[in-house]
């Protein structure tokens, strides 16, 4: 057994022993072949479709969608976030095949949330839909206003998280081309006519090159690449071979000078 398989089994054993009331599971990679995909009945959620974990899930978004749709089990409810129509059709086919129910975040109430990022509204409404479906499916009480207030009080570390004010400094975990695109869209909309400096580091994956190229195509974003102390982190020599962005060995010192 792999490390992740052992960890997954250990977690399910633990969850059974402590008799939890509500179990929320994030899949490891994908859905159809993921080790967590053994629960016989649940509300399933697919938040988005993007190029990630290639080639484990497939070489394009259609193959990735098919893998993610495999999280659906017979008769279950599947909640979806912002997903393009061509990929949503694949998910709908799987739901129909499994005689289940598909619920879109777009059917949920509009709400204001404290987080920056237009995409966080999509995520909040998706979470709302999943919880509403869970309570309905289990005969539990659901209060719309309480659910919205709870979402409005939620903090999301690492997602456009403000960590310093002078200058305004954020950290964000965007790590694939889809996430990078929406991150840059938000940055340019929120901080128009403002100097934007980005320090970028990641694991050494081929698909990261697309993200770097996309960022560099936006001349109003000053891109610097760096590394961190982890064996799979992208190193200086790889950055220099794949991007024209300036490499900084100590990003914090450079950040203080830029500020």
C-alpha angles and dihedrals in degrees: 000000000000123000091254092050091052091046092049094049091046091052094050090049090051093047089052093050096051092045098226120205096216128018121198113190126190112203118239099226126347118326119254096063098024117127092231092059096097102092107118097212132019147124103268122210132198109183101182147336122241143142106278138131093025126208094013092071100027140283098271141029093263092059091043091051091052090052093048092047087058088078086078117103129194114291096359130134117245121199120200133197128201104333129159115252095245091057094039088059090060090051092047090052090054093048090050091048090053092045091238138133128262119208124187125211087227090074092060126093121274114252141181116236132187096232123097115237127078087227090062089069088058090050094047093051090046090053090047091052092049093051093046090051092048094052092046093048092051099041093248129148115263125193114192096203094047090051092051092047090051091052091048090054094050122113121206111200114206096021109102085320115177108226101164136019106204098079102009103251126187137180123209134178099215104148109164135052095261092053092044091054094054091042092055091045089054094045093051093046097046098038102035113164089015127117108254119199119184127194109197131192132158148155113287102266127146093229089063088075090070090054093049092048090050093051092047090052087067105075092190090069117076105214125202123175126209141162139230139213103280130106094234096045115117109258132218096259092054092049091050090052095049108033142033092219116120115260117222119192096199107035094181095058090047090048092053091051092048091050 
